[in-house]
Amino acid sequence: MEVIYKQCCGIDVHKNTLMACVLVGVRKKEIRKFGTMTDDILQLVKWLKETNCEIVAMESTGNYWKPVYNILEDEGIPAIVVNAQHIKGVPGRKTDVKDSEWIADLVRHGLVKASYIPSREQRELREITRYRQELVEERAREINRVQSVLEGANIKLGSVVSDISGKSSVKMLKAIVSGNTDPIALSELAEGLLRNKIPELQRALKGTIKDHQRLMLKRQLDHIEVLSEIISKLDIDISIKTSSTKKQIEYLDEVPGIGVRSAERIIAETGVKMEQFKNADHFSSWAGLVPECKESAGKKMSTRIRKGNKYLKATLVECARAAIRNKDSYFHAKYQRIAARRGGKRALIAIAHSILIAIYHILKKNQPFKDLRNDYYVTLNKEKMIKRNLKSLENLGVTVSITGT
């Protein structure tokens, strides 16, 4: 096989150790073991510079590759991170030394494909948006715990209001914590349209609240307030970090189902430049929203979607759920067509894939979104639809004459 790199290095990364193998020339190789402290990694860098290493490759093992990659990047040493599934060795003897040799040998002949590693600025944006999303999910879990405590006290507030974390609901819950158990007085804390449901609120707020439930509710409400405050501060931090991409965020915000926060999460995962992806299909494959290709003897063995960027996939599925509720959009019409044949879950993934394709072209061409509207399929296949409906009527014994198109 052709030798692409004469001097290259393969690193088997672990939590506390690094096993590095440097290949020099055709047959010479040198293997050394390093720790994962900063001083140890700097010793690795010094050794790589002494051997005139052209490129370094390592597996994407958890988060352990990040400190090594960051220091190599700062020192100007070319480094790539590869998918562990793509470099599995032949079954048999498996040691850290053999793994590092195998990675180095694959890199030498150009048999590994580098994973997409964004710039440091984008990696920092990813970290903060993912952290914000984790806090949002934790707040939702805490709200569910509040609901559980209320059910135990036979307070059916969640049966009357749509969101027990709303302004009126929180005022009622704080009043309960302070010792107020009068359903009439609690219901009077309702604001806005919720005041139309005061009779139902009075019945729902009549329960058997005890000191234990009050204590639980107080701790839970305090936790929710702290989480909400942190999330608000993170929103400001994210807005500052995405100040240079405001135009792209506005373009994505025009796509049905995508809001400002979703657009920020999408840009944090993909970036605003699409040069790292060959085409829209490659972009979809990286995101894990296309069926895997598994065929034998002309028979398809599986059509499950591939593994990909789980954060981006989760965001797109959320956006797809929101998009199909907009009955004037193209996504709603497409969802209805696919769901009738393939079911709602497959249709939802198809809509997420369509949104991803739209995102690719928006960011690639740096232009706003143009919705095809919900009558797209009607106008696209108008003649076929007329013929199909005429045939259906003829099969029922009905004679129809066409007077216009």
GICORBEL-V65002 format. One record per backbone hydrogen bond with DSSP energy under -0.5 kcal/mol. NH is the residue of the N-H (numbers start at 1). CO is the residue of the C=O. E is the energy in kcal/mol with one decimal. If there is no record, write none. Layout:
{{NH/CO/E} {NH/CO/E}}
//
This chain:
{{4/2/-0.6} {4/108/-3.1} {5/108/-1.6} {8/6/-0.6} {8/23/-1.5} {9/55/-2.0} {10/21/-2.4} {11/57/-2.5} {12/19/-2.9} {13/11/-0.8} {14/17/-1.8} {18/34/-3.0} {19/12/-2.1} {20/18/-0.6} {20/32/-2.7} {21/10/-2.5} {22/30/-3.0} {23/8/-2.7} {23/21/-0.5} {24/22/-0.5} {24/28/-2.7} {25/6/-0.6} {28/24/-0.9} {30/22/-2.3} {32/20/-2.4} {34/18/-3.0} {36/16/-0.6} {41/37/-2.4} {42/38/-2.3} {43/39/-1.7} {44/40/-1.8} {45/41/-2.3} {46/42/-2.3} {47/43/-2.1} {48/44/-2.4} {49/45/-2.2} {50/46/-1.9} {51/47/-1.7} {52/49/-1.1} {53/48/-2.3} {54/7/-2.6} {55/7/-0.6} {56/78/-1.7} {57/9/-2.2} {58/80/-1.5} {59/11/-0.8} {60/82/-1.6} {61/59/-1.7} {62/60/-0.9} {64/61/-1.6} {65/61/-0.7} {66/63/-1.0} {67/63/-0.5} {68/64/-0.6} {69/65/-2.8} {70/66/-2.9} {71/67/-1.8} {72/68/-2.4} {73/69/-2.6} {74/70/-2.2} {75/71/-2.1} {76/73/-1.0} {77/72/-2.4} {78/76/-0.6} {80/56/-2.7} {82/58/-2.4} {83/113/-0.5} {86/83/-1.3} {87/84/-0.9} {88/85/-0.6} {99/95/-2.4} {100/96/-2.2} {101/97/-2.3} {102/98/-2.5} {103/99/-2.5} {104/100/-2.2} {105/101/-2.4} {106/102/-2.3} {107/103/-2.2} {108/104/-2.3} {109/105/-1.4} {110/107/-1.5} {111/106/-2.9} {114/112/-0.5} {115/81/-3.6} {117/115/-0.7} {118/116/-0.6} {123/119/-2.5} {124/120/-2.2} {125/121/-1.9} {126/122/-2.8} {127/123/-2.1} {128/124/-1.9} {129/125/-2.4} {130/126/-2.6} {131/127/-1.9} {132/128/-2.1} {133/129/-2.2} {134/130/-2.1} {135/131/-1.9} {136/132/-2.4} {137/133/-2.3} {138/134/-2.2} {139/135/-2.5} {140/136/-2.0} {141/137/-2.0} {142/138/-2.2} {143/139/-2.2} {144/140/-1.9} {145/141/-1.6} {146/142/-1.9} {147/143/-2.1} {148/144/-1.9} {149/145/-2.1} {150/146/-2.4} {151/147/-2.2} {152/148/-1.9} {153/149/-1.2} {154/151/-1.5} {155/150/-2.8} {156/154/-0.7} {156/204/-1.8} {159/156/-1.4} {160/157/-1.6} {161/157/-2.4} {166/163/-1.6} {170/166/-2.5} {171/167/-1.8} {172/168/-2.0} {173/169/-2.6} {174/170/-2.6} {175/171/-1.8} {176/172/-2.1} {177/173/-2.2} {178/174/-1.9} {179/176/-1.2} {180/175/-2.4} {181/179/-0.6} {183/181/-0.7} {186/182/-2.5} {187/183/-2.4} {188/184/-1.3} {189/186/-1.5} {190/187/-1.6} {194/191/-1.4} {195/192/-1.7} {196/193/-1.6} {197/194/-1.8} {198/195/-1.2} {201/197/-2.6} {202/198/-2.4} {203/199/-1.5} {204/200/-2.4} {205/201/-2.5} {206/203/-0.8} {207/205/-0.9} {208/153/-2.9} {214/210/-2.1} {215/211/-2.4} {216/212/-2.4} {217/213/-2.7} {218/214/-2.5} {219/215/-2.1} {220/216/-2.3} {221/217/-2.9} {222/218/-2.3} {223/219/-2.0} {224/220/-2.3} {225/221/-2.2} {226/222/-2.2} {227/223/-2.5} {228/224/-2.6} {229/225/-2.2} {230/226/-2.2} {231/227/-2.6} {232/228/-2.2} {233/229/-1.9} {234/230/-2.4} {235/231/-2.1} {236/232/-1.4} {237/233/-2.1} {238/234/-2.9} {239/235/-2.2} {240/236/-2.0} {241/237/-2.1} {242/238/-1.9} {243/240/-1.3} {245/242/-1.6} {246/243/-0.9} {249/245/-2.3} {250/246/-2.3} {251/247/-2.0} {252/248/-2.4} {253/249/-2.2} {254/250/-0.8} {254/251/-0.8} {255/252/-1.5} {258/255/-2.1} {259/257/-0.5} {263/259/-2.4} {264/260/-2.2} {265/261/-2.0} {266/262/-2.4} {267/263/-2.5} {268/264/-2.0} {269/265/-1.4} {270/266/-2.6} {271/267/-2.4} {277/274/-1.7} {283/279/-2.0} {284/280/-2.3} {285/281/-2.4} {286/282/-2.3} {287/283/-1.7} {288/284/-0.9} {288/285/-0.6} {289/284/-2.2} {292/304/-3.1} {294/292/-0.8} {294/302/-0.6} {296/299/-2.5} {299/296/-1.9} {301/294/-3.2} {302/294/-1.0} {306/290/-2.0} {309/286/-1.1} {310/308/-1.0} {313/309/-2.6} {314/310/-2.2} {315/311/-1.9} {316/312/-2.4} {317/313/-2.2} {318/314/-1.9} {319/315/-2.3} {320/316/-2.4} {321/317/-2.1} {322/318/-1.6} {323/319/-2.5} {324/320/-2.1} {325/322/-0.9} {326/323/-1.4} {327/325/-1.1} {329/326/-1.7} {333/329/-1.3} {334/330/-2.5} {335/331/-2.3} {336/332/-2.2} {337/333/-1.8} {338/334/-2.4} {339/335/-3.0} {340/336/-1.3} {341/337/-0.7} {341/338/-0.8} {342/338/-3.5} {343/338/-0.6} {343/339/-1.2} {347/343/-1.9} {348/344/-2.2} {349/345/-1.9} {350/346/-2.1} {351/347/-2.0} {352/348/-2.3} {353/349/-2.3} {354/350/-2.1} {355/351/-2.5} {356/352/-2.0} {357/353/-2.2} {358/354/-2.1} {359/355/-2.4} {360/356/-2.3} {361/357/-2.0} {362/358/-2.3} {363/359/-2.6} {364/360/-2.6} {365/361/-2.4} {366/362/-1.1} {367/362/-1.2} {371/369/-0.5} {374/328/-1.2} {376/373/-1.1} {379/375/-2.3} {380/376/-2.2} {381/377/-2.0} {382/379/-0.7} {385/381/-2.4} {386/382/-2.1} {387/383/-2.4} {388/384/-2.5} {389/385/-2.4} {390/386/-2.5} {391/387/-2.3} {392/388/-1.7} {393/389/-2.2} {394/390/-2.5} {395/391/-2.0} {396/392/-0.9} {397/394/-1.6} {398/393/-2.5} {400/398/-0.5}}
//
